[in-house]
Structure formats: structure tokens, C-alpha cells
Amino acid sequence: MFRQLKPYQLAIDVSIGALCLLARTAFGYSSPVVFIVVLVMAAAVAVRRLSPTLALVLAWGGALILIAGSETPDVATAAVLPVLYVTARYGGTVTKWVGLASAGGGAFVATTYVVARGYGLMFNGQFTYQFSASDIPQISSLFLVGFFSSLALFGLSWTLGLLVKTWATARASRAGEQAAIAEQEIAHREVGIEQERTRIARDMHDVVAHSLAVVIAQADGARYARAQDPDAVDDALTTISSTAREALADVRILLGQLRHSQGEAPQPVLADLDRLFDQLAGSGLTIARSETGQPGTLATGQQLAVYRIVQESLTNALRHGDTTTDVSVSFDWTDDVLTLTISNALPAEVPEPVPGRSGHGLDGMRERAVLAGGTLSAAPVGDRFVVTATLPVIA
């Protein structure tokens, strides 16, 4: 029944009611009934926003007191207008429609009372009507004019409150919609940023893991070959130097993207696989490459996926596989699908999986294949570990 108002709002409403009471008091009162009516109407104005229902009861109650006392219509009854406004603006469903119904009923009662008094309705212990039958047409006309005028005035106040409420609701809805759109845009940006960071992290993993594996293999090979073949040490150091420089350049590019959100730098494509194979061959990995079918066209993103899958698979073979056996890399082209298969021999003793290791390399390969529109499987098959990826070919 009572609405939550801010202290300053309640203070303003009470002040307006008090000012109305003081302004009307300056003209004096013809009877105690009029004073009561003015006091009730001032109270209705004071609580109109705090409780539209109570204000509606007070306003029409004051009007009925005036009629019951056969008093002359007073300016204080104009308080009905702001009360009808707030019933539509702030009132609940019941209060709103009761306010509309009271506008019609109040217009009828008020018009009847004013017309009756104008034609000699006296209250001296009894009602005495001082008009003749010939006055009926004029009385009817006055009644209709007064009724529709009062109804229009009361209805306008109520309608204005409803329109303001509708406008405020629409404005709040628009504000909520704009806030939702803004939040959605922020969420999309955050998702995009997170996806970009994930991509950069994946690329960082591929670059660093591959480069470190090559560096470690070359360093170990150089250490063992130092006594028998000193020239091999120079070759190993040259490979380590070039691999480290390439890794450092790639890491700088990735860090630049992460720091400045710049556009994508040139990414490896199928033509870069030869350099990758040479690099790994220099680390002691023997690679047998085969290709069947007519090579089709792959999008840049698909070529990057193929490169990273091959890079990760060969790096894993170098780190975890039996490097004394060839690693096979086969490309099987058809009209609409490329099937990429990388197979390496497993070591004689396969280490137990370390708890907590999530296999980011394999997960990254699967995600790359899926994002490129294909699939990927990676699992031991007999004594070999086989990675199979299928990617759609552009028609």
C-alpha cells in the first residue's frame, strides 16, 4: 500500500500539502465542515506518491464530506486531479483501475450536486426542489455539459498519469536494453580477447616446445659426438643458433600481438613444412614423407592447422618416441578431404602418465583441427603412435 520514497521526495510532498493548506486558510472558512474538507484534501496531496490508494480514499472522502454538509463547492476539491494522476502513474493494477472508475463516478456525483444546488436544492432539515417541469431541458443540458466536462478533466488527469508511466516504462526498457547490449558487447569482446589469448598461448606452446626439443636434441647430439666428430659440434651449434633465433622471432611476434592486440603476423603455411622437416632432420629425426592424390586448395587457417599439427606431432616424436625409427608423414588428397597421418615408433618402455598433466599439445591439435572444419585422433596403434587429421579441401 505504501511506496518507498526518498526522504527528500516525502519532504517535498508534505511541504506541498502544507502550503496548499496555508494558502486556503488565508481566505478563511465559512464553516468547520469546509475546514475539515480542506484538511483532508491537503493530506491527500501530501501522501499522493507515498500511497496512491490512501490519497484516493482521502480525496473522494473529502468530496463526500463537502456534499454531505451541503457546502458550496470549494477550490480544495481540485486536489482530486493530482490524486487521479498518481493513481495511474504510481498505483498498482487495482488502484489504477479504481481511480479510472472513480473519475466517472465522481464526475456524475459532482455534476449532480452542482446542478441541483444551482436550481434551488436547499437543506433546512429537508430537501426542497424549486424548479418547474419547463426547466428540465435546460437542467439536462447543463448536466450533460457539466458531466462531460468533469469527466474530461478527471479523465485527462488519469490519462496523463498513465501516459507518463508508459513513457517512463519505455525509457527504462530502452535503458535496460541498451545496458544489455553494452554488456553483451563487453562479453563478446572479452570472449574474443580470451580466444585470441588462447590462440597466442597455443602458438607459444607450439613454438617453444618445438624449438626447445630441437635445441635439446642438438645439444645432446653434439655432446656425444664431440670426441668422434668435432665437425658435428659446429653443425649442431649452427642448428641450435638458427632454431633459437627463429623461436625468439616467433615469440616476439606473439608477445607483440598479446601486448598491442595487433593484427595477425604472417603464419606458417604448407610451403614452410620443408624447412620444418630439415630442422628436425638436423636434430636426428628421420622423416619419411609421402603424398598421394592431387593436392587441393586449403585456406590459410587450414594450412596453419596442418603446419602446427605436423610440428607438434614431430616434436612429440622427437621428445617421447623412438628416434632410431623413421617417422612417417603422409598426405592423402581426395577431391574434398585431406587426410594427414603422422606415425612414429613408441619407445621400448612407455613411461607412465604423470598425474595432473593435461596434454596441452594434443588438445591444441584437436582444437586446431576442429576450428579448421575437420577432426583429429591421436592414440597408440600397436607399437606406434598415430595422429590422424582430416581437413576439408576447398572445391
MILUMSE-766498 format. One line per field, with one value per residue (C-alpha): residue number from 1; z, y, x. Coordinates in nm, 3 decimals, padded with zeros to 5 digits. Layout:
residues N
num = (NUM | ...)
w = (Z | ...)
v = (Y | ...)
u = (X | ...)
end
This chain:
residues 395
num = (1 | 2 | 3 | 4 | 5 | 6 | 7 | 8 | 9 | 10 | 11 | 12 | 13 | 14 | 15 | 16 | 17 | 18 | 19 | 20 | 21 | 22 | 23 | 24 | 25 | 26 | 27 | 28 | 29 | 30 | 31 | 32 | 33 | 34 | 35 | 36 | 37 | 38 | 39 | 40 | 41 | 42 | 43 | 44 | 45 | 46 | 47 | 48 | 49 | 50 | 51 | 52 | 53 | 54 | 55 | 56 | 57 | 58 | 59 | 60 | 61 | 62 | 63 | 64 | 65 | 66 | 67 | 68 | 69 | 70 | 71 | 72 | 73 | 74 | 75 | 76 | 77 | 78 | 79 | 80 | 81 | 82 | 83 | 84 | 85 | 86 | 87 | 88 | 89 | 90 | 91 | 92 | 93 | 94 | 95 | 96 | 97 | 98 | 99 | 100 | 101 | 102 | 103 | 104 | 105 | 106 | 107 | 108 | 109 | 110 | 111 | 112 | 113 | 114 | 115 | 116 | 117 | 118 | 119 | 120 | 121 | 122 | 123 | 124 | 125 | 126 | 127 | 128 | 129 | 130 | 131 | 132 | 133 | 134 | 135 | 136 | 137 | 138 | 139 | 140 | 141 | 142 | 143 | 144 | 145 | 146 | 147 | 148 | 149 | 150 | 151 | 152 | 153 | 154 | 155 | 156 | 157 | 158 | 159 | 160 | 161 | 162 | 163 | 164 | 165 | 166 | 167 | 168 | 169 | 170 | 171 | 172 | 173 | 174 | 175 | 176 | 177 | 178 | 179 | 180 | 181 | 182 | 183 | 184 | 185 | 186 | 187 | 188 | 189 | 190 | 191 | 192 | 193 | 194 | 195 | 196 | 197 | 198 | 199 | 200 | 201 | 202 | 203 | 204 | 205 | 206 | 207 | 208 | 209 | 210 | 211 | 212 | 213 | 214 | 215 | 216 | 217 | 218 | 219 | 220 | 221 | 222 | 223 | 224 | 225 | 226 | 227 | 228 | 229 | 230 | 231 | 232 | 233 | 234 | 235 | 236 | 237 | 238 | 239 | 240 | 241 | 242 | 243 | 244 | 245 | 246 | 247 | 248 | 249 | 250 | 251 | 252 | 253 | 254 | 255 | 256 | 257 | 258 | 259 | 260 | 261 | 262 | 263 | 264 | 265 | 266 | 267 | 268 | 269 | 270 | 271 | 272 | 273 | 274 | 275 | 276 | 277 | 278 | 279 | 280 | 281 | 282 | 283 | 284 | 285 | 286 | 287 | 288 | 289 | 290 | 291 | 292 | 293 | 294 | 295 | 296 | 297 | 298 | 299 | 300 | 301 | 302 | 303 | 304 | 305 | 306 | 307 | 308 | 309 | 310 | 311 | 312 | 313 | 314 | 315 | 316 | 317 | 318 | 319 | 320 | 321 | 322 | 323 | 324 | 325 | 326 | 327 | 328 | 329 | 330 | 331 | 332 | 333 | 334 | 335 | 336 | 337 | 338 | 339 | 340 | 341 | 342 | 343 | 344 | 345 | 346 | 347 | 348 | 349 | 350 | 351 | 352 | 353 | 354 | 355 | 356 | 357 | 358 | 359 | 360 | 361 | 362 | 363 | 364 | 365 | 366 | 367 | 368 | 369 | 370 | 371 | 372 | 373 | 374 | 375 | 376 | 377 | 378 | 379 | 380 | 381 | 382 | 383 | 384 | 385 | 386 | 387 | 388 | 389 | 390 | 391 | 392 | 393 | 394 | 395)
w = (00.000 | 00.076 | -00.174 | -00.097 | -00.132 | -00.081 | 00.220 | 00.002 | -00.208 | 00.100 | 00.237 | -00.089 | -00.097 | 00.267 | 00.206 | -00.094 | 00.113 | 00.394 | 00.151 | 00.000 | 00.347 | 00.440 | 00.110 | 00.151 | 00.518 | 00.412 | 00.263 | 00.577 | 00.629 | 00.616 | 00.845 | 01.030 | 00.756 | 00.496 | 00.721 | 00.759 | 00.383 | 00.317 | 00.579 | 00.426 | 00.076 | 00.192 | 00.349 | 00.018 | -00.165 | 00.094 | 00.069 | -00.300 | -00.402 | -00.077 | -00.102 | -00.409 | -00.264 | 00.063 | -00.127 | -00.348 | -00.042 | 00.128 | -00.181 | -00.256 | 00.116 | 00.146 | -00.154 | 00.005 | 00.333 | 00.140 | -00.027 | 00.297 | 00.460 | 00.169 | 00.138 | -00.166 | -00.390 | -00.272 | -00.459 | -00.230 | -00.419 | -00.709 | -00.511 | -00.678 | -01.001 | -00.883 | -00.688 | -01.003 | -01.178 | -00.923 | -00.921 | -01.286 | -01.253 | -00.936 | -00.831 | -00.867 | -01.107 | -00.875 | -00.764 | -01.123 | -01.249 | -00.934 | -00.996 | -01.350 | -01.230 | -00.957 | -01.220 | -01.391 | -01.065 | -00.921 | -01.235 | -01.212 | -00.840 | -00.859 | -01.159 | -00.999 | -00.679 | -00.852 | -01.085 | -00.801 | -00.587 | -00.878 | -00.915 | -00.553 | -00.360 | -00.001 | 00.318 | 00.604 | 00.765 | 00.440 | 00.065 | -00.124 | -00.506 | -00.651 | -01.024 | -01.267 | -01.543 | -01.801 | -01.652 | -01.726 | -02.078 | -01.951 | -01.645 | -01.868 | -02.096 | -01.803 | -01.652 | -01.973 | -02.025 | -01.663 | -01.656 | -01.972 | -01.876 | -01.534 | -01.686 | -01.939 | -01.665 | -01.434 | -01.720 | -01.855 | -01.520 | -01.501 | -01.867 | -01.823 | -01.533 | -01.742 | -02.035 | -01.811 | -01.658 | -02.004 | -02.116 | -01.804 | -01.850 | -02.214 | -02.121 | -01.852 | -02.101 | -02.355 | -02.091 | -01.984 | -02.345 | -02.408 | -02.090 | -02.201 | -02.544 | -02.384 | -02.154 | -02.449 | -02.646 | -02.349 | -02.315 | -02.686 | -02.661 | -02.357 | -02.533 | -02.839 | -02.626 | -02.440 | -02.766 | -02.904 | -02.590 | -02.609 | -02.971 | -02.885 | -02.590 | -02.817 | -03.075 | -02.798 | -02.678 | -03.030 | -03.099 | -02.764 | -02.728 | -03.081 | -03.062 | -02.720 | -02.831 | -03.132 | -02.918 | -02.657 | -02.920 | -03.095 | -02.769 | -02.659 | -03.001 | -03.001 | -02.656 | -02.755 | -03.095 | -02.968 | -02.938 | -03.263 | -03.496 | -03.397 | -03.715 | -03.597 | -03.300 | -03.534 | -03.730 | -03.407 | -03.275 | -03.607 | -03.592 | -03.228 | -03.313 | -03.611 | -03.424 | -03.122 | -03.341 | -03.523 | -03.193 | -03.048 | -03.351 | -03.327 | -02.955 | -03.010 | -03.268 | -03.034 | -02.741 | -02.962 | -03.051 | -02.685 | -02.574 | -02.850 | -02.992 | -03.340 | -03.646 | -03.710 | -03.836 | -04.132 | -04.021 | -04.145 | -04.447 | -04.627 | -04.813 | -04.478 | -04.400 | -04.589 | -04.362 | -04.059 | -04.183 | -04.244 | -03.899 | -03.730 | -03.952 | -03.826 | -03.474 | -03.558 | -03.656 | -03.977 | -04.157 | -04.441 | -04.626 | -04.874 | -05.070 | -05.272 | -05.483 | -05.644 | -05.386 | -05.332 | -05.205 | -04.832 | -04.670 | -04.481 | -04.147 | -04.259 | -04.376 | -04.039 | -03.870 | -04.083 | -04.007 | -03.631 | -03.620 | -03.806 | -03.590 | -03.263 | -03.375 | -03.487 | -03.173 | -02.962 | -03.168 | -03.105 | -02.733 | -02.649 | -02.941 | -03.067 | -03.282 | -03.429 | -03.641 | -03.922 | -03.859 | -04.143 | -04.257 | -04.528 | -04.712 | -04.876 | -05.100 | -05.239 | -05.409 | -05.083 | -04.794 | -04.690 | -04.458 | -04.273 | -04.088 | -03.869 | -03.722 | -03.501 | -03.316 | -02.944 | -02.715 | -02.569 | -02.230 | -02.236 | -01.926 | -01.703 | -01.748 | -01.491 | -01.278 | -01.343 | -01.697 | -01.926 | -02.262 | -02.391 | -02.715 | -02.814 | -02.701 | -02.909 | -03.217 | -03.177 | -03.134 | -03.441 | -03.649 | -03.527 | -03.591 | -03.943 | -04.000 | -03.956 | -03.697 | -03.526 | -03.345 | -03.161 | -02.994 | -02.983 | -03.252 | -03.182 | -03.130 | -03.295 | -03.202 | -03.480 | -03.531 | -03.797 | -03.902 | -04.170 | -04.312 | -04.582 | -04.913 | -05.087 | -05.402)
v = (00.000 | 00.234 | 00.301 | 00.354 | 00.722 | 00.901 | 01.136 | 01.446 | 01.327 | 01.276 | 01.614 | 01.784 | 01.622 | 01.708 | 02.064 | 02.099 | 01.974 | 02.215 | 02.507 | 02.424 | 02.420 | 02.754 | 02.916 | 02.808 | 02.915 | 03.268 | 03.304 | 03.184 | 02.914 | 02.950 | 02.652 | 02.374 | 02.131 | 02.329 | 02.332 | 01.953 | 01.914 | 02.135 | 01.947 | 01.609 | 01.730 | 01.868 | 01.530 | 01.359 | 01.584 | 01.515 | 01.134 | 01.103 | 00.948 | 00.764 | 00.582 | 00.649 | 00.426 | 00.622 | 00.951 | 00.839 | 00.746 | 01.079 | 01.289 | 01.134 | 01.115 | 01.490 | 01.548 | 01.337 | 01.530 | 01.853 | 01.714 | 01.571 | 01.912 | 02.084 | 02.321 | 02.527 | 02.352 | 02.458 | 02.507 | 02.246 | 01.974 | 02.034 | 01.807 | 01.520 | 01.595 | 01.524 | 01.225 | 01.075 | 01.140 | 00.943 | 00.651 | 00.590 | 00.692 | 00.507 | 00.296 | -00.080 | -00.252 | -00.237 | 00.120 | 00.233 | 00.099 | 00.202 | 00.552 | 00.547 | 00.422 | 00.686 | 00.954 | 00.858 | 00.818 | 01.137 | 01.335 | 01.213 | 01.286 | 01.624 | 01.737 | 01.624 | 01.810 | 02.134 | 02.137 | 02.055 | 02.335 | 02.575 | 02.501 | 02.552 | 02.235 | 02.361 | 02.181 | 02.310 | 01.982 | 01.859 | 01.881 | 02.131 | 02.140 | 02.486 | 02.428 | 02.354 | 02.097 | 02.360 | 02.375 | 02.006 | 02.058 | 02.326 | 02.121 | 01.822 | 02.029 | 02.175 | 01.830 | 01.682 | 01.971 | 01.961 | 01.582 | 01.552 | 01.849 | 01.698 | 01.356 | 01.503 | 01.690 | 01.389 | 01.152 | 01.380 | 01.378 | 00.999 | 00.956 | 01.190 | 00.978 | 00.663 | 00.820 | 00.933 | 00.586 | 00.428 | 00.669 | 00.602 | 00.226 | 00.251 | 00.465 | 00.216 | -00.066 | 00.112 | 00.182 | -00.183 | -00.295 | -00.062 | -00.185 | -00.545 | -00.467 | -00.297 | -00.595 | -00.829 | -00.630 | -00.636 | -01.011 | -01.061 | -00.853 | -01.047 | -01.375 | -01.254 | -01.142 | -01.473 | -01.666 | -01.458 | -01.511 | -01.885 | -01.889 | -01.698 | -01.928 | -02.229 | -02.084 | -02.002 | -02.360 | -02.494 | -02.264 | -02.300 | -02.675 | -02.746 | -02.516 | -02.640 | -03.000 | -02.929 | -02.740 | -03.017 | -03.288 | -03.096 | -03.019 | -03.383 | -03.499 | -03.252 | -03.363 | -03.730 | -03.663 | -03.421 | -03.682 | -03.874 | -03.596 | -03.240 | -03.103 | -03.233 | -02.997 | -02.698 | -02.825 | -02.880 | -02.536 | -02.381 | -02.558 | -02.456 | -02.095 | -02.077 | -02.257 | -02.029 | -01.718 | -01.833 | -01.919 | -01.582 | -01.402 | -01.600 | -01.535 | -01.162 | -01.157 | -01.341 | -01.115 | -00.813 | -00.940 | -01.010 | -00.667 | -00.448 | -00.660 | -00.610 | -00.795 | -01.143 | -01.170 | -01.398 | -01.756 | -02.074 | -02.246 | -02.576 | -02.440 | -02.396 | -02.771 | -02.841 | -02.608 | -02.773 | -03.120 | -03.007 | -02.856 | -03.175 | -03.392 | -03.193 | -03.294 | -03.663 | -03.739 | -03.935 | -03.834 | -04.029 | -03.806 | -03.939 | -03.782 | -03.940 | -03.785 | -03.445 | -03.170 | -02.948 | -02.596 | -02.520 | -02.190 | -02.005 | -02.110 | -02.473 | -02.457 | -02.316 | -02.600 | -02.860 | -02.698 | -02.684 | -03.043 | -03.171 | -02.958 | -03.077 | -03.442 | -03.442 | -03.258 | -03.522 | -03.796 | -03.633 | -03.596 | -03.911 | -04.153 | -04.394 | -04.171 | -04.469 | -04.549 | -04.338 | -04.107 | -04.124 | -03.820 | -03.891 | -03.661 | -03.837 | -03.595 | -03.655 | -03.417 | -03.286 | -03.412 | -03.411 | -03.696 | -03.623 | -03.911 | -03.885 | -04.208 | -04.264 | -04.565 | -04.583 | -04.638 | -04.983 | -04.862 | -04.626 | -04.402 | -04.390 | -04.077 | -03.811 | -03.719 | -03.364 | -03.350 | -03.237 | -03.294 | -02.937 | -03.032 | -03.296 | -03.075 | -02.790 | -03.014 | -03.130 | -02.775 | -02.657 | -02.936 | -02.862 | -02.489 | -02.571 | -02.774 | -03.117 | -03.384 | -03.530 | -03.854 | -03.937 | -04.273 | -04.564 | -04.825 | -05.132 | -05.023 | -04.683 | -04.361 | -04.242 | -03.896 | -03.874 | -03.545 | -03.487 | -03.142 | -03.032 | -02.921 | -02.609 | -02.714)
u = (00.000 | 00.290 | 00.566 | 00.932 | 01.015 | 01.341 | 01.338 | 01.356 | 01.059 | 00.844 | 00.953 | 00.856 | 00.510 | 00.437 | 00.555 | 00.323 | 00.029 | 00.112 | 00.143 | -00.196 | -00.349 | -00.190 | -00.291 | -00.653 | -00.655 | -00.565 | -00.917 | -01.091 | -01.354 | -01.729 | -01.784 | -01.597 | -01.705 | -01.510 | -01.203 | -01.223 | -01.260 | -00.955 | -00.752 | -00.842 | -00.762 | -00.424 | -00.348 | -00.438 | -00.191 | 00.079 | 00.056 | -00.031 | 00.301 | 00.358 | 00.025 | -00.193 | -00.466 | -00.486 | -00.473 | -00.765 | -00.972 | -00.894 | -00.970 | -01.309 | -01.384 | -01.329 | -01.558 | -01.832 | -01.795 | -01.848 | -02.161 | -02.297 | -02.256 | -02.437 | -02.144 | -02.060 | -01.800 | -01.456 | -01.128 | -00.974 | -01.162 | -00.919 | -00.684 | -00.872 | -00.684 | -00.325 | -00.458 | -00.612 | -00.281 | -00.079 | -00.324 | -00.237 | 00.129 | 00.231 | -00.068 | -00.092 | -00.327 | -00.629 | -00.566 | -00.515 | -00.847 | -01.035 | -00.902 | -01.040 | -01.380 | -01.388 | -01.326 | -01.652 | -01.847 | -01.703 | -01.792 | -02.151 | -02.192 | -02.018 | -02.225 | -02.549 | -02.464 | -02.366 | -02.668 | -02.908 | -02.768 | -02.790 | -03.159 | -03.253 | -03.175 | -03.191 | -03.103 | -03.312 | -03.387 | -03.538 | -03.480 | -03.692 | -03.681 | -03.755 | -03.783 | -04.063 | -04.105 | -04.016 | -03.664 | -03.594 | -03.446 | -03.213 | -03.119 | -03.048 | -02.828 | -02.638 | -02.598 | -02.461 | -02.222 | -02.107 | -02.077 | -01.872 | -01.657 | -01.587 | -01.532 | -01.288 | -01.100 | -01.079 | -01.005 | -00.733 | -00.554 | -00.575 | -00.470 | -00.175 | -00.053 | -00.089 | 00.100 | 00.384 | 00.403 | 00.410 | 00.680 | 00.888 | 00.848 | 00.952 | 01.251 | 01.355 | 01.309 | 01.526 | 01.787 | 01.779 | 01.806 | 02.098 | 02.266 | 02.210 | 02.354 | 02.653 | 02.708 | 02.674 | 02.930 | 03.165 | 03.114 | 03.181 | 03.496 | 03.610 | 03.539 | 03.727 | 04.020 | 04.020 | 04.009 | 04.293 | 04.497 | 04.425 | 04.539 | 04.854 | 04.922 | 04.875 | 05.112 | 05.359 | 05.341 | 05.398 | 05.692 | 05.865 | 05.808 | 05.928 | 06.230 | 06.341 | 06.306 | 06.530 | 06.782 | 06.796 | 06.836 | 07.112 | 07.291 | 07.279 | 07.397 | 07.684 | 07.792 | 07.804 | 07.967 | 08.230 | 08.503 | 08.441 | 08.328 | 08.421 | 08.263 | 07.926 | 07.953 | 07.970 | 07.668 | 07.474 | 07.562 | 07.461 | 07.124 | 07.078 | 07.158 | 06.920 | 06.642 | 06.677 | 06.674 | 06.360 | 06.193 | 06.289 | 06.145 | 05.822 | 05.793 | 05.849 | 05.571 | 05.335 | 05.421 | 05.367 | 05.020 | 04.947 | 05.070 | 04.928 | 04.642 | 04.784 | 04.667 | 04.795 | 05.152 | 05.229 | 05.169 | 05.335 | 05.177 | 05.229 | 05.531 | 05.710 | 05.693 | 06.014 | 06.209 | 06.045 | 06.145 | 06.504 | 06.519 | 06.402 | 06.621 | 06.917 | 06.812 | 06.843 | 06.484 | 06.440 | 06.122 | 05.962 | 05.721 | 05.466 | 05.185 | 04.904 | 04.633 | 04.613 | 04.687 | 04.386 | 04.349 | 04.347 | 04.257 | 04.529 | 04.382 | 04.372 | 04.734 | 04.834 | 04.645 | 04.829 | 05.165 | 05.103 | 04.971 | 05.276 | 05.506 | 05.354 | 05.346 | 05.710 | 05.817 | 05.642 | 05.810 | 06.147 | 06.086 | 05.893 | 05.931 | 06.194 | 06.415 | 06.601 | 06.296 | 06.157 | 05.864 | 05.614 | 05.419 | 05.163 | 04.926 | 04.630 | 04.440 | 04.092 | 03.853 | 03.710 | 03.925 | 04.290 | 04.385 | 04.707 | 04.872 | 05.184 | 05.315 | 05.618 | 05.755 | 05.697 | 05.996 | 06.056 | 05.941 | 05.648 | 05.656 | 05.351 | 05.142 | 05.217 | 04.914 | 04.799 | 04.935 | 04.652 | 04.821 | 04.802 | 04.977 | 04.722 | 04.434 | 04.573 | 04.598 | 04.238 | 04.114 | 04.305 | 04.157 | 03.804 | 03.842 | 03.961 | 03.645 | 03.800 | 03.869 | 04.174 | 04.253 | 04.574 | 04.639 | 04.884 | 04.828 | 05.037 | 05.396 | 05.343 | 05.173 | 04.944 | 04.798 | 04.529 | 04.372 | 04.109 | 04.051 | 03.806 | 03.952 | 03.823 | 03.636)
end
